[in-house]
Amino acid sequence: MNILVTSLFVEDQDKALKFYTETLGFIEKNDIPMGEFRWITLVSPDNQQGTELVLEPNNHPAAKEYQQKIFADGIPATMFGVEDVQKEYERLLDQGVNFTIEPTEMGNVKIAVLDDTCGNLIQIAQML
């Protein structure tokens, strides 16, 4: 069994698409109109046939509440792997990204947590 698609609730699909492609560097795979919203999926530039990330609108009250509560509690909505957390942290800082946790070693992993400007905290992680 493989993970094909995973979703991330976002407040604004256009804003999220711009942040996740232009700032984080993901590649747009699908952008299909679906009534009021769109089916937007992104992939890693290093694995374009791999798992897709859906930028899911948070228009359902339960989705919005879930997103707001985990954000308020400082819980990342998801984690992305990077080769060098410190280097990625500095690259993103230069682009104006805000971090809630600076690069920190925790056992055999180094993490940092950023605000995606779309209602989520995102953890980046490097295996040491």
Steps between C-alpha positions, in 0.01 A plus 500: 500500500628849410393851592382659175355827624492688828303816576583822675219742589564855379311825549559626146591269212659771283716629784597145597588405142729802474669433837549127448637538145686832502627496859530134595581373150236235438376442144136532400372170363124563477281809511151391400184710553255325732211744533578771754845351573776317314679165523856625547777248552872557539797267481861512603733610219718200588215248475239625254329160485489471879247595765283798410410774748144630460439863597158432647265795568405523868144613428341226715452620861668188643803548273531867592470425874755217481745720310460793739534287814817315400653828382415669832658209688818523289451160337633464145240384247761296314874442462721536194844345475798712399866415457625788718262670744740786577552580132126481426423713807739771380364485142143539623589775748647695208160470332320641804364171637422506873611213721352401835787260573853564379719205396515266798658158542278237659676167519583385149297772326533876456174693458366850449136615483370767264173685448366437150286820505197284411402385849760230562822435678732281293793307645809444291723215608845362427614156610841524666 
